[in-house]
Amino acid sequence: MNPKRLVAVALICLPAISAGAAEIEFNPGLWETVMTRTNPMTGEPITETRTECVQESKFDPASMMQGAQGCNLIEDSLQGDTLQFVMECDMEGGQATIDGQFQTDGETGTGNMDMSVNAGGMQMEMNMNWTAKRIGDC
């Protein structure tokens, strides 16, 4: 499987903001997210920092599926300040399963996702962990 395609599917699963079924609330504004993911080919960690103006106040994993052809939200649940979700995506020549969670107190957040891809008889695993914090107004 093309590693760029795998990363693109994984990036779809980064925190997106919208309303829906199980959702978790936080304060809108300028958020900084530090994400570490494993390179699916080498297993080496890759860390990226992203700053984004978030105008909505809710995170909903179902919204991540909008526009993602072949992907379905299988499960989502909210327990206290932790949102858990499972997604499945049919991809060219295979399937990906994404199991994740997001936790926030409104001003900071943490999350992780484990992604398993079976494509053309090859099994690949990728993990992502992130921390986020509100750093001010947009």
C-alpha positions as a Markdown table, in Angstrom:
| # | Residue | x | y | z |
|---|---|---|---|---|
| 1 | Met | 0.0 | 0.0 | 0.0 |
| 2 | Asn | 1.2 | 3.5 | -0.8 |
| 3 | Pro | 2.4 | 5.1 | 2.5 |
| 4 | Lys | 1.1 | 8.5 | 1.4 |
| 5 | Arg | -2.4 | 7.1 | 1.0 |
| 6 | Leu | -2.1 | 5.5 | 4.5 |
| 7 | Val | -1.1 | 8.8 | 6.0 |
| 8 | Ala | -3.9 | 10.6 | 4.2 |
| 9 | Val | -6.5 | 8.3 | 5.7 |
| 10 | Ala | -4.9 | 8.7 | 9.1 |
| 11 | Leu | -4.9 | 12.5 | 8.8 |
| 12 | Ile | -8.6 | 12.4 | 8.1 |
| 13 | Cys | -9.0 | 11.0 | 11.5 |
| 14 | Leu | -7.3 | 13.9 | 13.3 |
| 15 | Pro | -9.6 | 16.0 | 15.4 |
| 16 | Ala | -12.2 | 17.6 | 13.2 |
| 17 | Ile | -14.8 | 19.9 | 14.7 |
| 18 | Ser | -18.6 | 19.6 | 14.1 |
| 19 | Ala | -21.9 | 18.5 | 15.7 |
| 20 | Gly | -23.3 | 15.0 | 15.6 |
| 21 | Ala | -24.1 | 12.0 | 17.8 |
| 22 | Ala | -21.6 | 11.5 | 20.6 |
| 23 | Glu | -19.7 | 14.7 | 20.9 |
| 24 | Ile | -17.4 | 16.4 | 23.4 |
| 25 | Glu | -17.3 | 20.1 | 24.1 |
| 26 | Phe | -14.3 | 22.5 | 24.4 |
| 27 | Asn | -13.5 | 26.2 | 24.1 |
| 28 | Pro | -13.1 | 27.6 | 20.6 |
| 29 | Gly | -10.0 | 29.6 | 19.8 |
| 30 | Leu | -6.5 | 29.2 | 18.6 |
| 31 | Trp | -5.3 | 25.6 | 19.4 |
| 32 | Glu | -1.9 | 24.1 | 19.2 |
| 33 | Thr | -1.7 | 20.3 | 18.6 |
| 34 | Val | 1.5 | 18.2 | 18.8 |
| 35 | Met | 1.0 | 14.9 | 17.1 |
| 36 | Thr | 3.4 | 11.9 | 17.1 |
| 37 | Arg | 2.7 | 9.1 | 14.7 |
| 38 | Thr | 4.6 | 6.0 | 13.6 |
| 39 | Asn | 5.9 | 5.8 | 10.1 |
| 40 | Pro | 4.0 | 2.7 | 8.8 |
| 41 | Met | 7.0 | 1.5 | 6.8 |
| 42 | Thr | 9.9 | 2.0 | 9.3 |
| 43 | Gly | 8.1 | 2.2 | 12.7 |
| 44 | Glu | 10.0 | 5.4 | 13.4 |
| 45 | Pro | 8.2 | 8.2 | 15.2 |
| 46 | Ile | 7.3 | 11.4 | 13.4 |
| 47 | Thr | 6.3 | 14.5 | 15.4 |
| 48 | Glu | 4.4 | 17.5 | 13.9 |
| 49 | Thr | 3.1 | 20.6 | 15.5 |
| 50 | Arg | 0.1 | 22.4 | 14.1 |
| 51 | Thr | -1.7 | 25.6 | 15.1 |
| 52 | Glu | -5.3 | 26.0 | 14.0 |
| 53 | Cys | -8.1 | 28.5 | 14.6 |
| 54 | Val | -11.1 | 26.4 | 15.8 |
| 55 | Gln | -14.4 | 28.2 | 15.6 |
| 56 | Glu | -16.8 | 25.4 | 16.6 |
| 57 | Ser | -17.0 | 24.1 | 20.2 |
| 58 | Lys | -17.7 | 20.4 | 19.7 |
| 59 | Phe | -15.7 | 17.3 | 18.5 |
| 60 | Asp | -17.7 | 14.6 | 16.8 |
| 61 | Pro | -16.1 | 11.6 | 15.2 |
| 62 | Ala | -19.1 | 11.1 | 12.8 |
| 63 | Ser | -18.2 | 14.5 | 11.2 |
| 64 | Met | -14.8 | 13.0 | 10.2 |
| 65 | Met | -16.6 | 10.6 | 7.9 |
| 66 | Gln | -18.2 | 13.3 | 5.9 |
| 67 | Gly | -16.5 | 13.3 | 2.5 |
| 68 | Ala | -14.4 | 10.2 | 3.3 |
| 69 | Gln | -15.7 | 7.7 | 0.8 |
| 70 | Gly | -15.7 | 4.2 | 2.0 |
| 71 | Cys | -15.4 | 5.1 | 5.7 |
| 72 | Asn | -18.0 | 4.3 | 8.3 |
| 73 | Leu | -18.2 | 5.2 | 12.0 |
| 74 | Ile | -18.8 | 1.8 | 13.7 |
| 75 | Glu | -18.9 | 2.9 | 17.3 |
| 76 | Asp | -18.7 | 6.1 | 19.4 |
| 77 | Ser | -19.4 | 6.7 | 23.0 |
| 78 | Leu | -18.9 | 9.5 | 25.5 |
| 79 | Gln | -18.0 | 8.7 | 29.1 |
| 80 | Gly | -17.4 | 11.8 | 31.2 |
| 81 | Asp | -14.8 | 13.9 | 29.3 |
| 82 | Thr | -13.6 | 11.0 | 27.1 |
| 83 | Leu | -14.9 | 10.2 | 23.6 |
| 84 | Gln | -14.1 | 6.8 | 22.2 |
| 85 | Phe | -14.6 | 5.8 | 18.5 |
| 86 | Val | -14.0 | 3.0 | 16.0 |
| 87 | Met | -14.0 | 3.5 | 12.3 |
| 88 | Glu | -13.6 | 1.3 | 9.3 |
| 89 | Cys | -12.5 | 2.4 | 5.8 |
| 90 | Asp | -12.6 | 0.4 | 2.6 |
| 91 | Met | -9.5 | 1.4 | 0.7 |
| 92 | Glu | -8.1 | 0.6 | -2.7 |
| 93 | Gly | -7.0 | -3.0 | -2.3 |
| 94 | Gly | -7.7 | -3.3 | 1.4 |
| 95 | Gln | -9.4 | -2.1 | 4.6 |
| 96 | Ala | -8.3 | 0.1 | 7.5 |
| 97 | Thr | -9.7 | 0.0 | 11.1 |
| 98 | Ile | -9.2 | 3.0 | 13.3 |
| 99 | Asp | -9.7 | 2.8 | 17.1 |
| 100 | Gly | -9.3 | 6.1 | 18.9 |
| 101 | Gln | -10.2 | 8.3 | 21.9 |
| 102 | Phe | -10.1 | 12.0 | 22.7 |
| 103 | Gln | -10.2 | 13.6 | 26.1 |
| 104 | Thr | -10.5 | 17.3 | 27.0 |
| 105 | Asp | -11.2 | 19.6 | 29.9 |
| 106 | Gly | -12.1 | 22.4 | 27.4 |
| 107 | Glu | -8.7 | 24.1 | 27.5 |
| 108 | Thr | -6.4 | 21.1 | 26.9 |
| 109 | Gly | -6.9 | 17.7 | 25.3 |
| 110 | Thr | -5.1 | 14.4 | 24.6 |
| 111 | Gly | -5.9 | 11.7 | 22.2 |
| 112 | Asn | -4.7 | 8.6 | 20.5 |
| 113 | Met | -5.6 | 6.4 | 17.5 |
| 114 | Asp | -4.4 | 3.0 | 16.5 |
| 115 | Met | -4.8 | 2.2 | 12.8 |
| 116 | Ser | -4.5 | -1.3 | 11.3 |
| 117 | Val | -4.4 | -1.7 | 7.5 |
| 118 | Asn | -4.7 | -4.9 | 5.6 |
| 119 | Ala | -3.9 | -4.3 | 2.0 |
| 120 | Gly | -2.9 | -6.8 | -0.6 |
| 121 | Gly | -2.1 | -9.4 | 2.0 |
| 122 | Met | 0.2 | -7.0 | 3.9 |
| 123 | Gln | -0.6 | -5.9 | 7.4 |
| 124 | Met | 0.5 | -2.4 | 8.6 |
| 125 | Glu | 0.1 | -0.7 | 11.9 |
| 126 | Met | 0.2 | 3.0 | 12.7 |
| 127 | Asn | -0.3 | 4.7 | 16.0 |
| 128 | Met | -0.9 | 8.4 | 16.7 |
| 129 | Asn | -0.8 | 10.3 | 19.9 |
| 130 | Trp | -1.5 | 14.0 | 20.4 |
| 131 | Thr | -1.8 | 16.7 | 22.9 |
| 132 | Ala | -3.6 | 19.9 | 22.3 |
| 133 | Lys | -3.9 | 23.2 | 24.2 |
| 134 | Arg | -5.9 | 26.4 | 23.6 |
| 135 | Ile | -3.3 | 29.2 | 23.3 |
| 136 | Gly | -5.7 | 32.2 | 22.9 |
| 137 | Asp | -8.3 | 33.7 | 20.7 |
| 138 | Cys | -8.2 | 33.5 | 16.9 |
